[in-house]
């Protein structure tokens, strides 16, 4: 019996990975960083610090990691602030959130994105009243695939890890949730790259495949 559901944001609540990749590719060109698309996609689900530390070390760019992170985050935040169409829920996920809320399931977002972006996205989706907690990867020391973010979310929700379900679209996210001792629903999002989420307890291609009763049986 589960008591809480923790959802990733990028690639689960919103189909944001193509925009992240587009804006980051722009920065790569501006700073002269030679990063392949395969390398770039491998960072899906991780924090921006994790990615930019790799970029700096590999390409020996003159900017500090903190400067690169700030450049990346400001560009994304400014874009979604100015473009309403940039933030839309993945089909069916908002209905699932509302159904779970009506069943008194405790809900959280646990994302590697910074908290200001998470708050803005949830507000633009008109889902801010449904989530008990919004958790950023900045709140913990280690990025996914370490379990820190999900354990932190469970603690904030007041629910033991074994009574939490996680919805993730990335390999590192699924591994993190499993390491936290939680059941995981893997969502196949083609825009998140070729992610191996086969270790999830259930794999879906559409949120129409999920409802409260089906989650009870995981």
N, C-alpha and C positions, 0 to 999 in steps of 0.2 A: 504493500500500500504506500503510494507516494504522497507527500505533503507539499512538495514544492517543485516548481519547474523553473530552471535557469536557462535563459536563451542568450546565445551569442547575438550580436547585432549585425555586423557586416557579413552579408551573405545569407543571413537567416531572417532578420527583421526587414532589412532592405538589401537590394541588389547593388551594393556599392563598390564591389571589387573592380569592375571596369573603370569607374571614375578614379578610384585610388591609383590604379595602375597608370592611367592616362596622365594624371597630375604628377605622379612620381617620375614617370618617364621624361616629362618636361624638365624636372629638376636634374635628373641624371645628365641630360644634354647640356643644361646650363652650367653644371659644375665639372663637365668633362669626365663623367664616370661611365666606364664601359661595363654595363651589367646586362647579361642576356635575359630574355624574357623568361626562360626556364628558371634562372636564378631568382628573378623578381617574384615569380609566382610561388616559389618555395617559402616566401615569407608570409603568405596568407595565414592569418590567425595569430601572428606574433605581434609584439609591440613594435612601435616605430623605432625605439631605442635599439632594439635587437637588429633591425634591418640596417639602420644608418651606421651602426658601429661596424657591421660587416662591410658596407660600402666604403667607409672611410679607410678601413684597414686594407681592403683589396686595392683601392684606386688611389690611395694616398692623396686625397683631396685636402685643400687648405683649411676648410671649415671644420670646426669642432663638431662632435656628435650632437651636442646640445643645440648648436646653431642649425644643423641639418634637420633635427627633429622639429624645431620651432618653425623653420621654413616650410616643411611638409605639412605640419598641422595647421598653420595659418592659411596656407593656400587652400586646403580642403575645407576648413571652417568657413572661410570667406566665400567659397564657391557655393556651398550648400545654403549659406545664409541668403545669398542673392538670387539663387535659382530654385524656385518652389518645386519645379518638376524633378529636381535632383534627388528628392527624398520621397519615395513611394514604398508602401509595404509590399513585400513579396506576397503574391496572391494566396489568400487563405490564412495567413499568419495572424492577422488582426482578429479574425473571427475565432481562431483557436484561443488567443489570449483572452478574449472576452468570455468565451465559454468556460475556460479554466477559472477565471476570476469569479464567475457566477457560482461555481462549485466550491468556492472558498479555498482554492489552491493558492498558496503563496507564490508570488512571481518575482523574478529578478532578471535584469539584464547584466551579463558579465562579458565585457568586451575589452579587447586590447586597445581600443580607441581611448582618447582622453575624455575626461568626464564632461567637459563643456560640449563636445561633439555628441556624446550619448544623450545628454539632457536636451540638446537642440533637436536631435532626430526623434526622440520619443515625443517631444512636444509637437513637432510637425506632423507626426503620425496620429496625434490626438489619443495617445495611449498612456500619458503620464499618470493618470489616475488609477491605472490597473497594476502598476508595478510597486512592490513594497521597497525594493532596493535597486539602485543603479550602481554597478561596480566597474571601475576602470582598472586596466592592467597596471596603471600607475600606482595603485594602492598597495601593490605587493612587490616583493623583491624579484621574483623569478617569473619570466614569461611562459606562456604555453610553449611546449608540452608539459611543463611542470604543473602540478595540480593547485598551486597557490591561490589563483583567482577564484576557483570554484569552492575551495575550502573556506575562503574568506566570505564568499557570497552566502554559503550555507550558515556560517556563523552569524552573519548579519540577519539572516532570515530566522534564525533560531530553530533550524531544522537539521537533524543529523544527516551526514552525507549519504548514508544508505537509503534515506527517504527522499532523496532529490533525483529528479530527472533533468538531463541536460539536452538541449537541442543545438547541434553544431554542424557546420558544413566543411570544416577543414580537418586534415589529418592531425595536426598538432592540437587542435581543440578537442577532438575525440580522445586522443591519448591523454590529455590533461584531465578530462572528466573521468575516464576510466581509472587513472592513477589516484583520483580523489575518492574512489570507491562508489561512484555514482553510475546509474544506468544512463545510457546515451542513445538518443535518436540522431542518426546521421542523415542530414538533408543533402541530397545530390543537387548542387547548384552548378550548372555547366560554366557559369561565369567566374567560378572560383578556381578554375584550373582543374587539372587531373588529380584530384585529391583521393587518397586511399582512406576511405572511412569504413572499410569492411569489418573492422573490429567493433563497430557500434552494435548495440543490442537490437536495433531495428534500423533499417535504411529505407528512406522514403524519397520519392521524386516530386511529391506535391503535398502541401499541407491538407489537402482534401482527404488524404489517407489517414489523418489523425483526428481523434476526438477524445474526450475524457474517458470513455469506456475502454477504448483500445489502449490507452496509456496505462490503465489499471492492470492490463495483462502482461506488461513488459517485466 
